[in-house]
């Protein structure tokens, strides 16, 4: 395998960043490259760091192409929901006329946007945009409010 050729300054930066960089994945990248630059074999590095040889090769390639900054780059983004493009219209509609269930929210979203998503995806979208499920209480059908007020005064 191709060895990692690192200067003394780079080794010092790797030694520091493998513990003090704010992102744990970048710390692992720094650890892997530091161990290999310290003279350990690829098999030992993979065993100690808990990475596969393919992962080691990807980290080595990042280091060779961009140095320490190449290891710090972390290009991992999540997927973007199609509902996010219509978020303003959906939220305005749900605030104007609240719904009682996820099924009703899902139906309203289908009517507004034409996008059909599962109840779980609708729930996650609503939670991301500040909605939360509310617990409802029951009110007795034949409550005597005057008797309750008199009871509160006496008790």
Secondary structure by P-SEA (a helix, b strand, c coil): cccccccaaaaaaaaaaccccccaaaaaaaaaaaaaaacccaaaaaaaacccaaaaaaaaaaaaaccccccccccccccccccccaaaaaaaaaaacccccaaaaaaaaaacccccccaaaaaaaaaaabbbbbbbbbccccccaaaaaaaaaac
